[in-house]
Amino acid sequence: MTGARGFPAAEYRGRVARAQAQMSESGLDALLLTTEPDIRYFTGFLTRFWESPTRPWFLVLPAGGDPVAVIPGIGAALMAETWISDIRTWASPDLSDDGVSLLAASLADMVSEGGRIGVPFGPETHLRMPLDAWRVLAELLGDRDLTGDAGILRRLRMVKSPAEIAKIQAACDVAGRAFDRVPEIACAGIPLSEVFRRFQMLCLDEGADWVSYLAGGAGPGGYLDVIRPATDAPLAVGDLLMLDTGAVLDGYFCDFDRNFSIGPPAAETEDAHARLIEATAAGFNAARPGVTAADLFHAMDSVLTDGEAPEGAGRLGHGLGMQLTEWPSLMPADKTVLEAGMVLTLEPGLSLSGGRIMVHEENIVITETGAEWLTRPSPPEIVCLEGRA
């Protein structure tokens, strides 16, 4: 990738300053953060150790001053390499008090009695600590109020800085090069599971740090869904193959897919692919500051169903960044107003004969004047792979 790993301290200090300004407006005395992306957003603390559910991790952002990390001792050395200087640790795991008393004391240091401590809440959030520990924490804090964060984390993380956008662009470039090499690994007779393994290897070979997400499908004229793991069934002439990847580079995701025809495509396959590309272009052309997430849904749906999407049609894209999917959702109910700096996926889908589907996905960034592609957009013509092993 181009550029240094992580960000300069000024990037994180700017995030803290913006959060504290919104905290002041919302009457919050601190933010308590427990999840990997929220903690990394303010610290730069990047590790795959979060895959272990054993230990809780905490970050406290006071109304003034720098964040305080309250973390298991195993993470102290790595956290010390970030810009965070106040790092408080305990020996974890501890079956009787896994950091709760230390966290309560730290919060009491920064929040007076009667103060308000915000925690991210609502869709796409979760509390990464045991429920019984949460109850003990509330008791230890006395009359300090544990409440919602007034949407501060969502608003901040939706709008990316130029440095963040550059990292997402780099991740898209990595996956794009891997997609260009799919003809090296896929043809009739190759098991889909082998294609999945080899594609992840291609992503790593092209520079990804890891491939957190790879899904897709293959079948005659289409696939049944876009979330299942691969089977050992071999690809066959007439199959439509789709690979959808969330490759990670320096902690930021890409998320887009590509469709391939094994041998010459059927007319329905050709037409559906061209229509999906047309719908994606409609979403791209509609994307600009001031419109809503719902507007992008309707722009794409006007091509897909002439604006008559069935009830429960779901969404046609979403936010993207430190997580594979972020706020907002491109669906009729989401009235989030787009701003410059938001990174989105455009993900139209079509129903085909035999209960099968085809989807297409690209990544874009909202600019002051419209939108720019972060992925290299696919042409209307579907790529054909060899019909023989």
N, C-alpha and C positions, 0 to 999 in steps of 0.2 A: 504494500500500500504506500501511498505518498503521504508525507507528513509524519510527525512524531506520534508515538503512542500516547493515549490519554490526552489531557488538556492542560494548559498552563493554569496556575492557581487563580489567575484573574477570571477565567471562565467560571469557576466554581463560586468565587466571591460575588460575581454578578448574579448568579442564580440565587445565592443566599440573600442578597440585597433585594431582589425582586420579591422573593418569598416574604421577607420581613415587612416590606411595604404593604403587601396584601394582608399579612397577619395583623398589622396595625389597623387597617380598614375594617377587618372582621372581628377585632377585639380578642385576638388570640395571644396568649403569653408564651406559647411554645408549640412546636410541632413534634409529635412522637412518630417516628418512622420505623417500620419493622421488615419491609420487603426489600429484596435485592435491588430492583431498579430505582426505588425511591432513595435508598441509602447511597447507591452509586451515583445518582444524579447530583448529589451535593458533595460527595467525597472523592469520587473516582476509584473507589475500592472495587477492583475487578478480580473475581476468583470463581472457579467452578465448584468450590467447596459448598456452595449453597445447595448442591444436589443432595447433600446430607440433611435430613430433617431433624437431626438430633439436637442441635444447638440453636437457640434464638439469638438474634442480633438486633441491636437498637441504635438509633441515632436520634439525638434531641437537638432541635434547632430552636434556640431561645429567641425572644423578641428582639434582642440586641446581642451582638457578638457572634463568635464563630460556633459552629456545631460542635457537639460533644458526642464522641463515640463511646457507647457502653456495650462492650463486645466480649466474647469468650477470649481467654488468654491466647488460644491458638492463632488468633488473627492479629495479635498486637504488632508483630514485626511488619506484616504487609500493610496494615493501616498506617503505620508510622512512615511509610514511604509515600503516602498521600500528603496533601497540604494540611490535614487535620493534626492539631497538636495536643488537644485534650482527649486522651484515650484512657478510659477506665475499664478495667478487666476483672474477670473472676475466673476461677477454675471450673470449666464446664466440660462435660455435663455434671450437674449437681442435682440429685434427685429430690432434695428438700428445698433448695432455693437457687434455681438456675438463673441468677442475675436479677431477680425481681427486687430484692431489697436494695441492691446497688442502683438499679434503675430508679426506684422510688426516691432514694436519697438524692440522686442527681437531679431529678425533676424538682424536688423540694428546694434544692440549691438555687434553681433558676426561676421558679414560679411560686409566688407568694400564696398563702392560703386564700381561697376564694378565686384564684386564677383559673384560666381556661386553657386546656391542653388539647390541641386539635390532632385528630387521627384521620387519615384518608378513609373515605367511606363511599358507598354507592357502587354502581356497576363497575366491574373490572378491578375491584380492590379486594384485598383480604387482609386479615390480621395474622401475621406469622408468629404466633406464640400460643402456648396452650391456654385454653379457656380458663382452667383453674388458676393459672398464673395471672391472667388478666384480672380475675376477681380479687386476688390477693393484692395486686397493684392498686386497684381502685380503693381497697380498704386502707392501704398504707398511705395513700395520698390525701385521705381525710376529705375536707370540703373543696379540694381542687377538682374542677369539673373536666372529665374526659368527654370530649364532644367531637363532632365532625370537623374536618379541616376547611369547610366552606368551599370545597372544590379547588383549593389553591394548587395542589400538586397536579391535578388534571390540566388546569389552565396553563401552568408553567411548562409542563412536559409536552403539551400539544404543539407549541411553537418552538421550533428548533433554531439554534444559532447557526451561523454559517459554518462553524467548525463541526457541528454535529451533522449537518447536511453533507459535508465533504466525506465524513466517515460512511454514511449510508450510501453515498454515490460510489465509494470505493468497494463496499460490499456488493452492490449491484454489478459493478464491473467484473468482480471475481466470478459471480454466478453466471454472468453473461458469457464469459469466456468458456466456462464449463459447459453451458448449453450448446455453444458452437461445436463442442467436441462430442456431443451425443452420438453422431454417426460412427464414432470409433467404438462404441460400447453396446449399441442396440441394433438388432435386426431380427428377422424371423428365426425362431429356434432358441433364442437366448431367454432364460427364465427372467421374469420380471424382478424377482428378488436379486438376481445378479446385476441387473441394470441399476437397481437402487444402490447396491453396494459400490458399484463402479462409479456411479455419478457422484457419490459422496467423496470418493477418492479423487475425482476430477476437481471438485471444489477445493479440496485441500491442496491439490497440486497447483491450482491457480492462485492460492494465497489465503484461503479462508483459515481462520483460527480453529473453527469447528463448524459442524453442520447440525444445529439443534433441531432442525425440522426438515423432513423430506417425506412427502406424501405424493399420491397420484393414483394412477390406475391405468388399466389397459383392457380392451375388449373389442369385439367386432362392432365397429361403427360408433363406439363411445364407451363410457365407463359408468358404473352405478353410483359412485360418490367420489369425494376428493379427500377423504380422511383415513382410509384404511391402509394398513401396512401391506407390503408386497407379498404375493404368494410365489410359489415355485413354478407356476404355470408359464410355459414358454410363450413368447410373442408369436403371433401368426399373421400371415398375409391377410390384410383387411382390418387389422386391429388399429384402433386409435390409442396412442400412448400419450399420457400426460405426466410430467414431472413438475412438482411444486416445491420449491426450496426456500428455507429460511437459513441461509448461510450467515455466519457471524464473523465480523472483522472488528477487532478492538472494541468489542462490546456492543456493536450496532448491527442490526439485522437488515438484510434485504428480504423481500417476500414477493416472488413472482413465479409464473409457470410458463411452460411451453408445451405445445401439442405437436405430435409427430404422427404421420401415417406410415404404417408398415406396408410397403408396396404402394401402388397407385391408390389414391383415396376415392371413395364413392362420392357421387354427386352431392348427397346429403352432407357428407363430411366437409367437402369443399365449401358449400354454401354456408354451413353453420360457422365455419372458421372465419370466413370473410365477414359474416354478420357480426361476430364477436369483435373483430377488429374495428368495424364501423362503430359499434356501440362504445368501445373504448375511446375512440377518437371523439365521439360526442361528449363523453365525460370529460376528456381532456380540454376540449374547446370551451366547455361550460365552467371550468375551474378557474376561479379568480377571487380575490378578496371581496367580501361583502355578500357572496352567495352562500347558501347553506349546504350542509351535507346532504339534505333531502333533495336539493336542486340537482346535485350530481347524480343521485339515484334516478330521478325522473328523466334526466337527459339521456342516460344509458337505456332506461326502460322504454323510452319512446322508440328506440331502434329495435329492442328485443321483443316487445309485446304490443307496440303501438300505444304504450301508456296504460295497458290494462293488466298489469301484473296481478296475479292472484293474491288473495289474502294470505299472509304468512309467507310471502316470497323471500323473506330474509333481507340480507344486505348485499350490496354490490361493491363492497370495498370498505376500507377502514384506515385508521391511522397506523403509523409505522415508526419504529425508532429503536430504543433500547429493548423493546419487546416485539415479538413477532406481530402481535396485534395490539393496537392502542386505540384510544379515543381519537376521533369520533367514529361512528358507523354510518356508512352511506346507505341510509334507509329512510322511508317516508317520515318516520316519527322523530328523526334526529334533526333538530333545527339549529345545530351548532353553526355559527357563522364562521366561514373560513377566513384565515388571516395569512399574510405572507409569512413564510417559514414553516407552515404545516406540511408534513410529508404524509402522503396518502397512497393507498393502493386503489387501482380501478380494477374491479373483478366481476365483469358480467358473465352470465351463464345462460345456457339454453337447454331446454328439454328436447331430446331426440326420440326417434322411434324405438320401440322395445324397452321403454322405461330407462333409457340411458341418457347421459348428459354430456355436455362439453362446456368447459369454463376457460377463461383467459384472464391473465392478470399482468398488470404493469405497475410501476412505481413512479410517482410524480412528486414535485414540490411546488407549492403555491408561491408565486412571486408577487411583487407589487403590481405587475401588469397582466398577470395571467397564470400560466403554469409552465413548468419545464419538465422534460422527461428525465428521470434518473436511470431508467432502463432504456435499452435500445429497442424501440417499439417494433413488434413483429409486422411483417407485411401481410396482406390478405391471403397470400398463397401459403398453404400448409407445407411444412418441410416433409419430404418423403424419405424414408429410410429403406435400406435394402430389404427386399422380400425373401431373402434366403440367407442362411447362415454361412 
